[in-house]
Each structure stands twice: as structure tokens, then as C-alpha cells.
Amino acid sequence: MPNTNGVASSAHRGIHAINPFSAREDHSREAIIAHKIATTVSWLLLFITSVYYTFEHPHEGKYHRHTIWGQNRAHRTPFTMNSVIVSIYWIVLFILQIGYNWHLYASNTVYVNAAANVGSHFVANNLLLFGFIHLWTRSHFWLAELLLILNFINLSAAYFRHSTTPRFIHIPVVSAPLAWNFVALYWVGAVMVHAHTLPARIVANIFIWGILAYGVFFLAAFKDYTIGFELSILAAAIGVDQFLGHIIALQWIFAFIIMALLFVLSLAVGVPGLLGRDPFKRGEIVDEDRERAPLLADE
């Protein structure tokens, strides 16, 4: 009788070998070179596209065409964001991503392998956002939302599979893009369904608390203060724009409350870790036994 377990194991190893999203303890020289080329080219593609469509609108397409922030102004919703805050967010993110790319050239193999393990997710993120910008600026909102959903799945997979990646790789490749992508789902989704009416604003007053719940999940489960701070900044971007557009409204009040709560909670989680007093390892879900461990140690 044939050994089906051996065949299945060989097939699994074969799939693992060709799967670009597989986590590996080490990478071949050829694989590292491929990551260097793919990450650099995809980053340049997204960066140049982002800069171009920030200042220039598309010249083809059958629907209304605007710049990235022109669409933001033309389709105001309860999740419209302040362009200045979000632009600064992305400028800092692009700079940090240059640092991520540099780690693929580092002499430390630990950093090289960590950077390579998330490289395919980084490339996928860049390509999906490249497509998103083209669709968004040409008013193809349903398709733009679809690409954001696909990227949310991509970045979530990167997060849960590589939650203990070093911070200087984790922030520019995983947590900061994921935080923006999550909020962008609200942003584009509201435009997609034409959320301009009073009932839509009431629904938005409820949905905005999802930003707080999402941030608290990562703070509680993964001790990840970076995503808490990032969501806090994006909540501030919503709050500022909503305040300037609708002074008498609940949305900006809720946004600022969420911003403050996430900021304070992120400080509470982050400061002990930075001071070396964190009893829990980042990237691991905190369970009851681990919560009791410090108390048992004291006893």
C-alpha cells in the first residue's frame, strides 16, 4: 500500500517552497535578490503614483476624475479625513519604508530574513494600493473598496503570521499600512454608498467606534502600542475634518474621544515595554495563566 502520508508531506513541502508568502528561517541568495528588486520597484511605483495623483487628476475615464484629495473634498462623508494629517502620516510611512528596504541589504542575517519574510506582503500591499489610487481617482469606488478588502486580508495575514517581527520592520510594512487600510475601508465605503444623509451619519456614529475596538484588540491581545498610536492619528484626521465641516455633530466628538483613548491606552502599554518592565512578550496573546505568572513569581 502506497505511503500517502509521505506523498502528502512532500506535496506540502513543495507548496511551501514555491509559496512567496511562506515564513522561512533563511532565504537563498537568489530569493534575497528577488526581494530586493521587487520591494524597491513596487515601492517606487506606489510612491511615484501617490505623489503624481496628489497634485494631478487623471486625464482619461468616463466618470468624474479628481486628485486623491480632490475626491476627498468632492465626496464628503462622516469618514472624510483631513488631508494634511493623512499626508504627513504617509510621508513618514514612506520614509520608514526606505529603512525597511535597507534591512534587506543588512549584514545581520536575522534582520535580512525578517525583512524577507514580510517582503511578499509588502509587494502585494504596494501593488494593491497602486491599483486603488487609479480606481479611486477615477471614481470607481466599488472596485477601489474591493482592492482595500483584498489588501486588508493581505496585511492581516502578514500581521498574524509575523507579529513578532522587529519594530523597525513591523511598523512600516505591517502595522502602519494595516491601520490606514482599516480606516480607509470606512472612508471609501462611505463614499461608495453615498453616506451623506442624516440616517447615514447616525450609522456612522456607531461604526466609528469600530476603530477603537480594533485598536484595543491589538493592544490587549498583542501588546502592540504602535497600531494604537497609528489609529489614534487617523481618528484625529477624521475628527479635524468633521469638526471643520460639521461643528454641530457627534462624529468629530466621537473621533476625538477615540483618539484620546487610543493614545492613552497605547502609552499605558508602550511605556512599560520601552522601560524594560513589560512582563509579556509582544506578539503573543495574553491568556489567564500568563497574566498570573508575575504574581506567582512574586510569591
N, C-alpha and C positions, 0 to 999 in steps of 0.2 A: 504494500500500500504506500503510495507516494507521501512524502513528508510535506503536508500542506502548510504546517507552521513555518517551516524553513522557507518555503516559497513566499509566503505572506511577509515574513521578516525581510527577505531580500527585496521584495517589491517596495516595502516601506522605506528601506534604506535608499533605494533608487529614487523614490519620490522626494525624500529628504535631501538627497544630493542635488537635485535639479530645481528644488523649490527656492526661489530667491528670498523668500521671507522666513526661511528656517533659521533658527538660532544655532550658531556653531561656536565651539570653543576656540577654533582657529580657522583661518582662511588662507587659501593658497595665494601665491604671489599674483597669479592671473586674476583671481577674484578681487583682490585689493585694487589692482589697476582698473578693473571694470567699474568698481565702486567709485574710484576717484573720478573717472571720466563721467559716469552717469550722474553723480551728485553735483558736480561742477556745472555740467551742461544744463541739467534741469533747473538748478538754482538760477543760473544766468537767464534762462528762458522765462522763469517766473518773475525775476527781478525786473528785467527789461520791459516785459509786458505790463507789470504793475505800474512802473514809472510812466510808460507811454500813455496808458489809459487813465492815469490820474490827471493828465493835462490835455489829452486829445480824445475826442469821441470817434467811434467807428465811422467809416465813410460808406459802408455797404450794409444791407439788411432791410427787411420790409417793415420792421417795427420801429418805434421811437429809439433813437440812439443817443446815448449820453456818455460822459466820462463816468468813472467809478463813483465819484461823489456827486456827479450830476444826477445820476439815478437816485441817489440817497435823498437829494433835495426834491426831485420831481415826484417821488412816491413816498410821501411822509406817512408813517405808521407809528403805533405805540412802541416800536422797537427800532426806530430810526436812531442812528448813533452820531455822536459828534465826530466830524471828520478829522479835526486836529488831534484829538486824543488817540483815535484809532490809527492815524497816520504815524504818530510818534511810536505807538506800540509796534507797528510793522517795521519802522526804520530800525528800532533797537533789535527786533527779531532778526531782520536780515543781517545785521552786523554780527549777532551771536551765531548765526548760521555759517558765517565765514569761519568763525572759530571752530565750529563743528567740522567743517571740511578740512581744516588744518590738522585735526586729530587723525585723519586717515594717513597723514604723512609723518606722524609722530614716531619716535624711536621706541617708545614703550608699546609692546605688543598688546598689553591689556587694553590700552586706550584704542589702539587700532582695531582690535576685534570687537570692542564695544561699539565703536562708530560704524563698523561694517555690518554688525547685526541689525542695526536700525536703518541702514542705508537704503534698502529697497522700499521701506515705508516712507522714507524721506523723498525719494524719487517719485513715488506714487502720489504723495501729497503735492509736490510741485507740479506734476502734470495735470492732476485733477483741478488744482486751483488755476492753472493756466487756462484750461477749458472753461472753468467757472467764470473767469473775468470776461472772456469773449462772449459767453452767453448772457451774463448779467448786463454788460454794457449795450447789448443788442436787444434787451427786453425779453429774452427767452427765460422767464423766471422759473417755470416748472422744470425745465431741463437743468437750470442752474441749481435749483434745490436738490435735484436728483444727484448731481455731482457732489454736493455738500454731504448728502447722506452717505454716498459711497466713501467719501473721504473720512467721514466720522467713523465708519466701520474700520477703515484702514488705520486711522490714528488710535482708535480704541484698542485694536488688536496689538498695535505697537506698544501701547501703554501696559496692557495686562501681561504681555509676554516679556517685556523688558522694563519692568517697573523699578529695578534697582540699578539701572544704567547711571553712570556718574552724572552729577548735576549739569556740568557744562556741556553734556551731550543731551541729557534728558530735557532740559529747558528749551533749546532751540529746535529740536527735532520732534519732541513728543508733547510736553505739557502746554507750551505756549500756542503751538498750532491747534492743539485739541481744544483748548479753552476758547480760542477765537472761532473755531469751526462750530462749536456748540452754540455760541451766541449768534453766529451767522445763520444758523438754522432758523432761529426766531426772526431774525432780520429779513431774510429773503422770503421765508414762509409768510410773513405778514404782508409783504408786497404781493406775493403770489395770489393770496386770497382777497386782496383789496381791503385790508383791515383799516378802514377809515371811519366807520360808523360808530355810534355810541355803544351798541352791543359788542362790537369788536374790541373796543377799548376796555370794556368790562371784563371780557375774556382775557385780554392781555394783562389786566391787573392781577389775574390769577396765575397765568402762565409764567410771568416774570419771576415768581418765587421758585420756579424750577432751576434758575441759575444758582440760588442759594443752596437748594437741596443737592445739586450736582457738586458744588464746591465742598459742602460738608461731607459728602460721601467720600471724597478723596482725602480730606483732612482726617476723617475718622478711621477709614479703612487702610489708607496707605501712608498716613503721616506726611502727606505731600503739601507743604505750605506754598510751593511755587504756583500750583494751579489755583490755589486760593487767592493769592495776590493778583494773578492774571485775570481771573474772573472779576475781582474787585475793580480793576482798572476798566474792564469792559462794561461793568454795571455803571460805573461813573460816566462813561461815554454815553450810555443810554440816558442817564439822569440829567446830564447837562443839556443834551439836545431836547429832551422832553420839557425841561424847565423853560428853555428859551422859546419853545413853540407853544406850550400849553401851561401857563403858570397855574391856572386853576384846574388841577388834575391830580390824580393819585399816582400815576405811573412814575413820575420823577421822584415823588416822595418814597415810593417803594424801592426804586432803583438806588437811591442814596442810602436807605436803610440796609439793603442787601450789600452795598459797597462797604459800609461801615462794619457790618457783622463779619463779612468775609475777611476784611483787613485785620480786625481784632483777633478773630479765631486763627488766622494764619500766623500772626505774631505769637500767639499762645503756643502754637505747635512748633513754629520755626525757631524761636529764640532758645529754648532749652537744647535743641539739637545743635545749634550753632555754638552753644557754650559747652557742649560735650556732656550734657546732663540728660539726654534723651534715653529712657530705658527701653525703647522699642526700635527695631530696625526699620528703616524706610523700605517701602515696597512690600511689606508683609501685613496681611490683615490682622488686626488686633483681636484676639479672642479672650475668653474669660480666664484661661489658665495663664496667658502671658500678662494679663492685667494684674493677676495676683502674684506673679513672680517677684516683683520688687518687694512686696510686703513679706513674702516668705523669706526672702534674703535678709531683710531687716531683722526678722525674728531669729 
